[in-house]
Amino acid sequence: MSWSDRRKVLAALAAAACLSGCGFTPVYAPGGAGDRLHGQILADAPGNRDGYTFVAHFEDRLGRATDAAPFALAYEIDTDSEGLAVTPDQETLRYQLTGTIRYRITDRATGRVLTSGQVNSFTSYSAIGTTVATRASQTDAEQRLMVVLADQLVARLLASADGWLP
């Protein structure tokens, strides 16, 4: 074994020792927050396409909950569209979609709010081309925005779960 290989191994061992000493636990390890939240949060039924995309991705990440789930997710989705690239003839060539999801996780047995907050993001799409192409770009951007917001929410829940899980 060359000296450079030994240094890499020793550095990896030192990093592992430091992480285990500070109480680091992988989120998806058995008993970790990801394991404890999997299939435990029942999301409100979606009311539109954005809500459906958001809930579908949320359930992909944390598992689909049954009616017996101990926690409930209530959410509100707000989106806005703004023209970005406007020609001198007032033709918009690019749009930016912004989205905010305000959320609340409650204990279904007691109704107590365990955690709440909001996540924000944006995406954009091109309006160059036919009406059909522009509409397809818009639909894709809306779906991407909901996926990003769902990912942000799941990351926030996993990172904070030790503070609000019983």
N, CA, C and O atoms as a DFTB+ gen file, in Angstrom:
664 C
 N C O
     1  1       0.853      -1.168       0.000
     2  2       0.000       0.000       0.000
     3  2       0.902       1.235       0.000
     4  3       1.835       1.323       0.798
     5  1       0.627       2.174      -0.882
     6  2       1.453       3.370      -0.948
     7  2       1.073       4.327       0.186
     8  3       0.014       4.200       0.800
     9  1       1.972       5.296       0.448
    10  2       1.717       6.236       1.523
    11  2       0.474       7.072       1.275
    12  3      -0.248       7.383       2.223
    13  1       0.197       7.450       0.018
    14  2      -0.979       8.280      -0.257
    15  2      -2.266       7.499       0.032
    16  3      -3.247       8.076       0.501
    17  1      -2.265       6.206      -0.241
    18  2      -3.447       5.393       0.062
    19  2      -3.659       5.298       1.568
    20  3      -4.795       5.355       2.038
    21  1      -2.587       5.155       2.322
    22  2      -2.696       5.063       3.782
    23  2      -3.229       6.360       4.370
    24  3      -4.020       6.351       5.312
    25  1      -2.782       7.477       3.800
    26  2      -3.262       8.771       4.293
    27  2      -4.760       8.918       4.065
    28  3      -5.468       9.445       4.923
    29  1      -5.247       8.458       2.923
    30  2      -6.682       8.532       2.642
    31  2      -7.473       7.666       3.617
    32  3      -8.522       8.078       4.111
    33  1      -6.975       6.483       3.886
    34  2      -7.648       5.572       4.819
    35  2      -7.656       6.166       6.215
    36  3      -8.682       6.142       6.895
    37  1      -6.512       6.704       6.654
    38  2      -6.441       7.310       7.978
    39  2      -7.348       8.532       8.082
    40  3      -7.976       8.743       9.119
    41  1      -7.426       9.335       7.034
    42  2      -8.313      10.500       7.034
    43  2      -9.772      10.071       7.120
    44  3     -10.562      10.690       7.834
    45  1     -10.131       9.023       6.404
    46  2     -11.501       8.524       6.457
    47  2     -11.838       7.989       7.842
    48  3     -12.932       8.231       8.352
    49  1     -10.917       7.273       8.444
    50  2     -11.140       6.748       9.802
    51  2     -11.266       7.880      10.813
    52  3     -12.102       7.817      11.714
    53  1     -10.444       8.912      10.671
    54  2     -10.515      10.057      11.581
    55  2     -11.847      10.786      11.425
    56  3     -12.448      11.202      12.416
    57  1     -12.311      10.941      10.183
    58  2     -13.594      11.605       9.948
    59  2     -14.729      10.789      10.547
    60  3     -15.642      11.348      11.154
    61  1     -14.682       9.480      10.382
    62  2     -15.721       8.611      10.950
    63  2     -15.726       8.698      12.467
    64  3     -16.794       8.717      13.080
    65  1     -14.562       8.750      13.078
    66  2     -14.471       8.849      14.532
    67  2     -15.032      10.185      15.025
    68  3     -15.720      10.237      16.045
    69  1     -14.737      11.259      14.300
    70  2     -15.259      12.572      14.687
    71  2     -16.776      12.609      14.589
    72  3     -17.439      13.135      15.483
    73  1     -17.338      12.054      13.511
    74  2     -18.784      12.068      13.333
    75  2     -19.491      11.213      14.379
    76  3     -20.551      11.591      14.878
    77  1     -18.918      10.083      14.704
    78  2     -19.558       9.239      15.712
    79  2     -19.446       9.873      17.092
    80  3     -20.317       9.659      17.935
    81  1     -18.418      10.631      17.336
    82  2     -18.230      11.286      18.624
    83  2     -19.178      12.448      18.839
    84  3     -19.470      12.789      19.985
    85  1     -19.673      13.072      17.769
    86  2     -20.549      14.229      17.922
    87  2     -22.022      13.840      17.913
    88  3     -22.882      14.719      17.955
    89  1     -22.332      12.569      17.860
    90  2     -23.730      12.144      17.889
    91  2     -24.378      12.082      16.521
    92  3     -25.601      11.980      16.427
    93  1     -23.599      12.141      15.472
    94  2     -24.134      12.066      14.113
    95  2     -24.821      10.725      13.888
    96  3     -24.248       9.673      14.170
    97  1     -26.049      10.765      13.381
    98  2     -26.788       9.556      13.022
    99  2     -27.325       9.748      11.617
   100  3     -28.000      10.746      11.365
   101  1     -27.059       8.845      10.699
   102  2     -27.601       8.983       9.349
   103  2     -29.134       9.019       9.388
   104  3     -29.761       8.234      10.100
   105  1     -29.718       9.918       8.631
   106  2     -31.161      10.125       8.677
   107  2     -31.938       8.890       8.214
   108  3     -33.040       8.644       8.704
   109  1     -31.392       8.117       7.290
   110  2     -32.092       6.941       6.785
   111  2     -31.620       5.639       7.423
   112  3     -31.980       4.558       6.957
   113  1     -30.829       5.730       8.472
   114  2     -30.383       4.528       9.173
   115  2     -31.546       3.963       9.988
   116  3     -32.482       4.698      10.302
   117  1     -31.510       2.708      10.330
   118  2     -32.561       2.157      11.197
   119  2     -32.661       2.978      12.487
   120  3     -31.669       3.172      13.190
   121  1     -33.854       3.448      12.779
   122  2     -34.071       4.289      13.950
   123  2     -33.841       5.764      13.702
   124  3     -34.109       6.580      14.584
   125  1     -33.346       6.135      12.514
   126  2     -33.124       7.537      12.173
   127  2     -34.441       8.220      11.838
   128  3     -35.486       7.575      11.763
   129  1     -34.380       9.532      11.639
   130  2     -35.591      10.307      11.366
   131  2     -36.309       9.820      10.107
   132  3     -37.539       9.764      10.085
   133  1     -35.571       9.474       9.074
   134  2     -36.201       8.991       7.841
   135  2     -36.949       7.702       8.060
   136  3     -38.022       7.492       7.494
   137  1     -36.393       6.845       8.872
   138  2     -37.036       5.571       9.196
   139  2     -38.286       5.798      10.050
   140  3     -39.313       5.153       9.836
   141  1     -38.196       6.717      11.018
   142  2     -39.332       6.971      11.910
   143  2     -40.459       7.737      11.227
   144  3     -41.611       7.624      11.648
   145  1     -40.161       8.514      10.185
   146  2     -41.199       9.280       9.492
   147  2     -41.802       8.545       8.298
   148  3     -42.844       8.947       7.781
   149  1     -41.156       7.477       7.865
   150  2     -41.621       6.782       6.660
   151  2     -43.060       6.276       6.834
   152  3     -43.341       5.451       7.704
   153  1     -43.962       6.788       5.988
   154  2     -45.357       6.374       6.013
   155  2     -46.144       6.864       7.216
   156  3     -47.218       6.335       7.502
   157  1     -45.630       7.873       7.934
   158  2     -46.269       8.335       9.165
   159  2     -46.974       9.685       9.034
   160  3     -47.607      10.140       9.986
   161  1     -46.875      10.334       7.868
   162  2     -47.475      11.660       7.690
   163  2     -48.523      11.578       6.591
   164  3     -48.197      11.309       5.435
   165  1     -49.777      11.810       6.950
   166  2     -50.882      11.798       5.997
   167  2     -51.079      13.213       5.465
   168  3     -51.452      14.115       6.215
   169  1     -50.832      13.406       4.182
   170  2     -50.966      14.728       3.563
   171  2     -52.418      14.997       3.215
   172  3     -53.165      14.080       2.871
   173  1     -52.817      16.268       3.307
   174  2     -54.156      16.661       2.865
   175  2     -54.340      16.269       1.410
   176  3     -53.380      16.254       0.640
   177  1     -55.555      15.956       1.037
   178  2     -55.853      15.598      -0.351
   179  2     -55.612      16.808      -1.258
   180  3     -56.006      17.923      -0.916
   181  1     -54.974      16.598      -2.399
   182  2     -54.701      17.722      -3.302
   183  2     -55.981      18.220      -3.963
   184  3     -56.914      17.455      -4.211
   185  1     -56.002      19.518      -4.240
   186  2     -57.170      20.114      -4.869
   187  2     -56.957      20.523      -6.312
   188  3     -57.906      20.912      -6.992
   189  1     -55.728      20.441      -6.786
   190  2     -55.437      20.811      -8.172
   191  2     -54.183      20.064      -8.629
   192  3     -53.631      19.246      -7.894
   193  1     -53.744      20.360      -9.854
   194  2     -52.589      19.656     -10.416
   195  2     -51.310      19.928      -9.632
   196  3     -50.520      19.011      -9.407
   197  1     -51.096      21.175      -9.214
   198  2     -49.902      21.480      -8.408
   199  2     -49.913      20.682      -7.112
   200  3     -48.898      20.101      -6.726
   201  1     -51.053      20.655      -6.448
   202  2     -51.168      19.898      -5.210
   203  2     -50.936      18.418      -5.427
   204  3     -50.293      17.757      -4.612
   205  1     -51.460      17.895      -6.527
   206  2     -51.262      16.473      -6.822
   207  2     -49.781      16.164      -7.023
   208  3     -49.273      15.185      -6.476
   209  1     -49.091      16.985      -7.796
   210  2     -47.661      16.768      -8.040
   211  2     -46.876      16.864      -6.741
   212  3     -45.994      16.047      -6.477
   213  1     -47.201      17.869      -5.931
   214  2     -46.521      18.050      -4.643
   215  2     -46.724      16.833      -3.742
   216  3     -45.754      16.286      -3.217
   217  1     -47.972      16.406      -3.559
   218  2     -48.264      15.289      -2.658
   219  2     -47.654      13.987      -3.191
   220  3     -47.130      13.185      -2.419
   221  1     -47.722      13.782      -4.499
   222  2     -47.152      12.561      -5.076
   223  2     -45.653      12.480      -4.801
   224  3     -45.145      11.417      -4.443
   225  1     -44.946      13.591      -4.965
   226  2     -43.504      13.563      -4.713
   227  2     -43.200      13.471      -3.215
   228  3     -42.251      12.796      -2.814
   229  1     -43.998      14.143      -2.394
   230  2     -43.840      14.046      -0.946
   231  2     -43.977      12.587      -0.504
   232  3     -43.188      12.102       0.307
   233  1     -44.981      11.893      -1.040
   234  2     -45.191      10.487      -0.702
   235  2     -44.106       9.586      -1.286
   236  3     -43.770       8.562      -0.690
   237  1     -43.559       9.949      -2.434
   238  2     -42.422       9.189      -2.976
   239  2     -41.239       9.234      -2.021
   240  3     -40.538       8.239      -1.840
   241  1     -41.023      10.391      -1.412
   242  2     -39.870      10.566      -0.525
   243  2     -40.089       9.982       0.867
   244  3     -39.181       9.369       1.428
   245  1     -41.295      10.166       1.437
   246  2     -41.538       9.738       2.816
   247  2     -42.498       8.561       2.934
   248  3     -42.811       8.134       4.046
   249  1     -42.963       8.037       1.827
   250  2     -43.882       6.905       1.874
   251  2     -45.324       7.351       2.001
   252  3     -45.626       8.363       2.634
   253  1     -46.204       6.585       1.396
   254  2     -47.628       6.893       1.462
   255  2     -48.172       6.442       2.812
   256  3     -47.950       5.309       3.239
   257  1     -48.879       7.335       3.468
   258  2     -49.437       7.042       4.787
   259  2     -50.855       6.495       4.655
   260  3     -51.554       6.766       3.679
   261  1     -51.254       5.737       5.638
   262  2     -52.624       5.229       5.706
   263  2     -53.433       6.135       6.630
   264  3     -52.906       7.095       7.192
   265  1     -54.713       5.819       6.779
   266  2     -55.563       6.603       7.681
   267  2     -55.137       6.467       9.138
   268  3     -55.543       7.270       9.978
   269  1     -54.329       5.468       9.443
   270  2     -53.859       5.265      10.816
   271  2     -52.589       6.057      11.124
   272  3     -52.045       5.936      12.222
   273  1     -52.109       6.862      10.183
   274  2     -50.871       7.628      10.387
   275  2     -51.037       8.584      11.571
   276  3     -52.091       9.200      11.725
   277  1     -50.011       8.709      12.399
   278  2     -50.129       9.558      13.590
   279  2     -50.002      11.062      13.326
   280  3     -50.373      11.872      14.175
   281  1     -49.479      11.438      12.149
   282  2     -49.254      12.850      11.863
   283  2     -50.000      13.264      10.596
   284  3     -50.240      12.446       9.707
   285  1     -50.364      14.552      10.528
   286  2     -51.057      15.096       9.358
   287  2     -50.274      16.278       8.812
   288  3     -49.711      17.067       9.570
   289  1     -50.243      16.393       7.498
   290  2     -49.619      17.530       6.816
   291  2     -50.713      18.378       6.185
   292  3     -51.432      17.920       5.297
   293  1     -50.832      19.602       6.645
   294  2     -51.710      20.586       6.007
   295  2     -50.798      21.553       5.263
   296  3     -49.751      21.937       5.785
   297  1     -51.175      21.948       4.063
   298  2     -50.306      22.810       3.270
   299  2     -51.142      23.766       2.428
   300  3     -52.296      23.489       2.101
   301  1     -50.534      24.890       2.088
   302  2     -51.110      25.874       1.173
   303  2     -50.048      26.184       0.127
   304  3     -48.905      26.490       0.465
   305  1     -50.428      26.104      -1.131
   306  2     -49.496      26.368      -2.230
   307  2     -49.848      27.704      -2.874
   308  3     -50.993      27.934      -3.263
   309  1     -48.873      28.564      -2.980
   310  2     -49.027      29.829      -3.700
   311  2     -47.984      29.869      -4.805
   312  3     -46.800      29.642      -4.555
   313  1     -48.423      30.157      -6.028
   314  2     -47.493      30.310      -7.142
   315  2     -47.764      31.628      -7.839
   316  3     -48.866      32.172      -7.779
   317  1     -46.742      32.121      -8.494
   318  2     -46.861      33.371      -9.242
   319  2     -45.978      33.264     -10.477
   320  3     -44.929      32.621     -10.450
   321  1     -46.406      33.890     -11.541
   322  2     -45.659      33.886     -12.787
   323  2     -45.323      35.321     -13.170
   324  3     -46.154      36.223     -13.070
   325  1     -44.078      35.506     -13.610
   326  2     -43.615      36.837     -13.979
   327  2     -42.815      36.750     -15.266
   328  3     -41.961      35.875     -15.406
   329  1     -43.079      37.643     -16.204
   330  2     -42.318      37.697     -17.440
   331  2     -40.919      38.216     -17.185
   332  3     -40.740      39.214     -16.487
   333  1     -39.917      37.539     -17.749
   334  2     -38.526      37.943     -17.527
   335  2     -37.919      38.619     -18.739
   336  3     -37.442      39.749     -18.649
   337  1     -37.934      37.946     -19.854
   338  2     -37.295      38.465     -21.063
   339  2     -38.378      39.047     -21.964
   340  3     -39.150      38.307     -22.574
   341  1     -38.434      40.372     -22.045
   342  2     -39.451      41.052     -22.838
   343  2     -38.748      41.817     -23.951
   344  3     -37.814      42.581     -23.708
   345  1     -39.217      41.597     -25.177
   346  2     -38.626      42.270     -26.339
   347  2     -39.127      43.710     -26.414
   348  3     -40.078      44.068     -25.719
   349  1     -38.506      44.531     -27.239
   350  2     -39.005      45.902     -27.429
   351  2     -40.444      45.935     -27.962
   352  3     -41.151      46.928     -27.785
   353  1     -40.871      44.852     -28.611
   354  2     -42.248      44.773     -29.112
   355  2     -43.209      44.260     -28.047
   356  3     -44.361      43.950     -28.351
   357  1     -42.746      44.169     -26.797
   358  2     -43.537      43.704     -25.660
   359  2     -43.945      42.237     -25.760
   360  3     -45.003      41.843     -25.269
   361  1     -43.107      41.445     -26.393
   362  2     -43.326      40.004     -26.451
   363  2     -42.471      39.348     -25.368
   364  3     -41.260      39.565     -25.315
   365  1     -43.093      38.554     -24.513
   366  2     -42.381      37.890     -23.423
   367  2     -41.803      36.573     -23.931
   368  3     -42.521      35.734     -24.473
   369  1     -40.491      36.404     -23.746
   370  2     -39.806      35.218     -24.236
   371  2     -39.509      34.193     -23.138
   372  3     -39.234      33.030     -23.436
   373  1     -39.563      34.615     -21.874
   374  2     -39.246      33.718     -20.769
   375  2     -40.064      34.137     -19.551
   376  3     -40.261      35.324     -19.293
   377  1     -40.530      33.144     -18.814
   378  2     -41.304      33.380     -17.604
   379  2     -40.618      32.732     -16.413
   380  3     -39.967      31.696     -16.545
   381  1     -40.767      33.345     -15.265
   382  2     -40.272      32.773     -14.018
   383  2     -41.464      32.434     -13.139
   384  3     -42.341      33.270     -12.919
   385  1     -41.493      31.205     -12.637
   386  2     -42.517      30.777     -11.695
   387  2     -41.904      30.770     -10.305
   388  3     -40.837      30.193     -10.101
   389  1     -42.562      31.400      -9.358
   390  2     -42.136      31.331      -7.969
   391  2     -43.207      30.582      -7.190
   392  3     -44.395      30.668      -7.501
   393  1     -42.777      29.861      -6.194
   394  2     -43.724      29.099      -5.399
   395  2     -43.374      29.120      -3.930
   396  3     -42.205      29.143      -3.546
   397  1     -44.409      29.111      -3.123
   398  2     -44.279      29.043      -1.670
   399  2     -45.259      28.009      -1.160
   400  3     -46.421      27.983      -1.568
   401  1     -44.791      27.170      -0.277
   402  2     -45.680      26.231       0.405
   403  2     -45.572      26.506       1.891
   404  3     -44.498      26.393       2.482
   405  1     -46.701      26.871       2.492
   406  2     -46.792      26.994       3.937
   407  2     -47.328      25.667       4.454
   408  3     -48.320      25.154       3.937
   409  1     -46.686      25.115       5.461
   410  2     -47.051      23.786       5.931
   411  2     -47.206      23.753       7.449
   412  3     -46.709      24.613       8.176
   413  1     -47.913      22.728       7.886
   414  2     -48.125      22.512       9.308
   415  2     -48.233      21.008       9.538
   416  3     -49.061      20.349       8.909
   417  1     -47.418      20.460      10.418
   418  2     -47.502      19.060      10.809
   419  2     -48.185      19.010      12.170
   420  3     -47.739      19.653      13.121
   421  1     -49.271      18.243      12.258
   422  2     -50.003      18.121      13.513
   423  2     -50.071      16.673      13.956
   424  3     -50.003      15.744      13.151
   425  1     -50.207      16.516      15.251
   426  2     -50.450      15.201      15.838
   427  2     -51.942      14.937      15.646
   428  3     -52.770      15.704      16.138
   429  1     -52.290      13.881      14.951
   430  2     -53.689      13.614      14.629
   431  2     -54.500      13.235      15.863
   432  3     -55.714      13.440      15.883
   433  1     -53.869      12.695      16.875
   434  2     -54.592      12.288      18.082
   435  2     -54.972      13.491      18.947
   436  3     -56.063      13.536      19.515
   437  1     -54.064      14.462      19.040
   438  2     -54.305      15.600      19.935
   439  2     -54.624      16.892      19.191
   440  3     -55.172      17.820      19.785
   441  1     -54.297      16.969      17.919
   442  2     -54.488      18.202      17.163
   443  2     -53.399      19.233      17.408
   444  3     -53.467      20.345      16.886
   445  1     -52.410      18.877      18.189
   446  2     -51.322      19.808      18.518
   447  2     -50.400      19.989      17.314
   448  3     -50.016      19.014      16.667
   449  1     -50.047      21.237      17.018
   450  2     -49.107      21.540      15.932
   451  2     -47.709      21.207      16.411
   452  3     -47.240      21.739      17.417
   453  1     -47.041      20.313      15.673
   454  2     -45.697      19.874      16.045
   455  2     -44.621      20.745      15.416
   456  3     -43.621      21.071      16.055
   457  1     -44.830      21.115      14.174
   458  2     -43.893      21.997      13.472
   459  2     -44.635      22.669      12.329
   460  3     -45.625      22.141      11.822
   461  1     -44.152      23.834      11.930
   462  2     -44.757      24.556      10.811
   463  2     -43.709      25.471      10.202
   464  3     -42.647      25.693      10.783
   465  1     -44.014      25.989       9.048
   466  2     -43.092      26.887       8.372
   467  2     -43.450      27.028       6.911
   468  3     -44.582      26.766       6.505
   469  1     -42.481      27.442       6.133
   470  2     -42.713      27.571       4.695
   471  2     -41.424      27.295       3.943
   472  3     -40.324      27.473       4.466
   473  1     -41.587      26.856       2.702
   474  2     -40.465      26.651       1.788
   475  2     -40.756      27.445       0.525
   476  3     -41.912      27.593       0.129
   477  1     -39.705      27.956      -0.106
   478  2     -39.835      28.794      -1.300
   479  2     -38.849      28.333      -2.356
   480  3     -37.763      27.850      -2.036
   481  1     -39.228      28.483      -3.610
   482  2     -38.291      28.237      -4.694
   483  2     -38.823      28.875      -5.972
   484  3     -39.872      29.518      -5.976
   485  1     -38.082      28.683      -7.045
   486  2     -38.488      29.230      -8.340
   487  2     -37.974      28.333      -9.452
   488  3     -37.067      27.522      -9.260
   489  1     -38.565      28.499     -10.596
   490  2     -38.100      27.864     -11.820
   491  2     -38.547      28.752     -12.968
   492  3     -39.263      29.731     -12.753
   493  1     -38.140      28.428     -14.166
   494  2     -38.539      29.254     -15.303
   495  2     -38.738      28.385     -16.533
   496  3     -38.361      27.214     -16.565
   497  1     -39.343      28.995     -17.543
   498  2     -39.563      28.279     -18.795
   499  2     -39.550      29.260     -19.955
   500  3     -39.762      30.461     -19.789
   501  1     -39.298      28.716     -21.121
   502  2     -39.211      29.505     -22.342
   503  2     -40.584      29.617     -22.997
   504  3     -41.362      28.663     -23.009
   505  1     -40.862      30.785     -23.535
   506  2     -42.110      31.005     -24.250
   507  2     -41.856      31.173     -25.745
   508  3     -42.693      31.722     -26.462
   509  1     -40.715      30.705     -26.209
   510  2     -40.384      30.791     -27.630
   511  2     -40.901      29.540     -28.310
   512  3     -40.651      28.429     -27.843
   513  1     -41.602      29.705     -29.381
   514  2     -42.113      28.549     -30.115
   515  2     -43.623      28.614     -30.256
   516  3     -44.242      29.665     -30.096
   517  1     -44.184      27.480     -30.556
   518  2     -45.635      27.409     -30.766
   519  2     -46.366      27.488     -29.430
   520  3     -45.762      27.371     -28.364
   521  1     -47.652      27.684     -29.511
   522  2     -48.485      27.721     -28.315
   523  2     -48.418      26.393     -27.570
   524  3     -48.377      26.363     -26.341
   525  1     -48.408      25.306     -28.314
   526  2     -48.334      23.980     -27.701
   527  2     -46.994      23.790     -26.987
   528  3     -46.955      23.269     -25.872
   529  1     -45.904      24.206     -27.620
   530  2     -44.581      24.075     -27.006
   531  2     -44.481      24.932     -25.750
   532  3     -43.922      24.495     -24.744
   533  1     -45.014      26.140     -25.801
   534  2     -44.982      27.018     -24.637
   535  2     -45.800      26.429     -23.496
   536  3     -45.370      26.458     -22.343
   537  1     -46.960      25.904     -23.808
   538  2     -47.809      25.292     -22.768
   539  2     -47.126      24.063     -22.158
   540  3     -47.203      23.848     -20.948
   541  1     -46.464      23.266     -22.985
   542  2     -45.737      22.093     -22.473
   543  2     -44.590      22.543     -21.565
   544  3     -44.351      21.930     -20.525
   545  1     -43.883      23.603     -21.949
   546  2     -42.800      24.136     -21.113
   547  2     -43.337      24.652     -19.786
   548  3     -42.713      24.460     -18.742
   549  1     -44.482      25.303     -19.825
   550  2     -45.092      25.826     -18.607
   551  2     -45.501      24.689     -17.666
   552  3     -45.237      24.741     -16.465
   553  1     -46.141      23.673     -18.222
   554  2     -46.567      22.528     -17.411
   555  2     -45.365      21.841     -16.776
   556  3     -45.407      21.477     -15.600
   557  1     -44.295      21.662     -17.546
   558  2     -43.083      21.044     -17.021
   559  2     -42.485      21.892     -15.906
   560  3     -42.050      21.354     -14.888
   561  1     -42.459      23.201     -16.083
   562  2     -41.898      24.090     -15.056
   563  2     -42.735      24.037     -13.777
   564  3     -42.185      24.062     -12.676
   565  1     -44.049      23.964     -13.914
   566  2     -44.919      23.864     -12.742
   567  2     -44.648      22.568     -11.981
   568  3     -44.595      22.566     -10.751
   569  1     -44.477      21.469     -12.710
   570  2     -44.187      20.192     -12.064
   571  2     -42.824      20.212     -11.385
   572  3     -42.682      19.723     -10.265
   573  1     -41.821      20.774     -12.055
   574  2     -40.484      20.864     -11.456
   575  2     -40.511      21.686     -10.178
   576  3     -39.847      21.342      -9.200
   577  1     -41.280      22.774     -10.183
   578  2     -41.384      23.627      -9.004
   579  2     -41.979      22.858      -7.829
   580  3     -41.491      22.977      -6.705
   581  1     -43.012      22.082      -8.069
   582  2     -43.633      21.306      -6.990
   583  2     -42.687      20.232      -6.455
   584  3     -42.670      19.959      -5.255
   585  1     -41.904      19.626      -7.341
   586  2     -40.930      18.613      -6.914
   587  2     -39.854      19.263      -6.043
   588  3     -39.475      18.710      -5.011
   589  1     -39.369      20.411      -6.445
   590  2     -38.346      21.119      -5.663
   591  2     -38.903      21.494      -4.288
   592  3     -38.226      21.325      -3.274
   593  1     -40.136      22.004      -4.259
   594  2     -40.727      22.395      -2.982
   595  2     -40.966      21.188      -2.082
   596  3     -40.758      21.270      -0.871
   597  1     -41.401      20.069      -2.656
   598  2     -41.593      18.844      -1.867
   599  2     -40.253      18.364      -1.314
   600  3     -40.174      17.964      -0.152
   601  1     -39.200      18.400      -2.132
   602  2     -37.873      17.993      -1.663
   603  2     -37.391      18.886      -0.518
   604  3     -36.822      18.398       0.458
   605  1     -37.622      20.194      -0.642
   606  2     -37.218      21.106       0.423
   607  2     -37.978      20.815       1.711
   608  3     -37.393      20.823       2.794
   609  1     -39.268      20.559       1.597
   610  2     -40.064      20.267       2.785
   611  2     -39.602      18.977       3.451
   612  3     -39.446      18.930       4.671
   613  1     -39.385      17.941       2.666
   614  2     -38.919      16.671       3.235
   615  2     -37.565      16.855       3.916
   616  3     -37.353      16.342       5.014
   617  1     -36.656      17.574       3.284
   618  2     -35.345      17.816       3.891
   619  2     -35.494      18.565       5.213
   620  3     -34.814      18.242       6.187
   621  1     -36.362      19.545       5.254
   622  2     -36.576      20.306       6.484
   623  2     -37.179      19.428       7.577
   624  3     -36.774      19.507       8.737
   625  1     -38.151      18.587       7.204
   626  2     -38.766      17.701       8.196
   627  2     -37.760      16.692       8.740
   628  3     -37.719      16.432       9.943
   629  1     -36.953      16.128       7.851
   630  2     -35.952      15.153       8.292
   631  2     -34.902      15.794       9.195
   632  3     -34.462      15.193      10.175
   633  1     -34.508      17.011       8.857
   634  2     -33.477      17.693       9.652
   635  2     -33.987      18.115      11.026
   636  3     -33.211      18.178      11.979
   637  1     -35.279      18.402      11.139
   638  2     -35.814      18.898      12.400
   639  2     -36.595      17.849      13.183
   640  3     -37.078      18.141      14.277
   641  1     -36.731      16.644      12.656
   642  2     -37.597      15.632      13.257
   643  2     -37.256      15.316      14.700
   644  3     -38.162      15.083      15.501
   645  1     -35.986      15.302      15.056
   646  2     -35.627      14.993      16.439
   647  2     -36.190      16.016      17.426
   648  3     -36.372      15.701      18.602
   649  1     -36.464      17.220      16.969
   650  2     -37.003      18.252      17.843
   651  2     -38.506      18.165      18.045
   652  3     -39.015      18.717      19.020
   653  1     -39.230      17.499      17.168
   654  2     -40.688      17.465      17.326
   655  2     -41.292      16.063      17.350
   656  3     -42.454      15.912      17.725
   657  1     -40.544      15.042      16.965
   658  2     -41.078      13.680      17.055
   659  2     -41.172      13.259      18.518
   660  3     -40.292      13.589      19.314
   661  1     -42.233      12.533      18.879
   662  2     -42.346      12.084      20.268
   663  2     -41.301      11.037      20.608
   664  3     -41.257      10.553      21.739
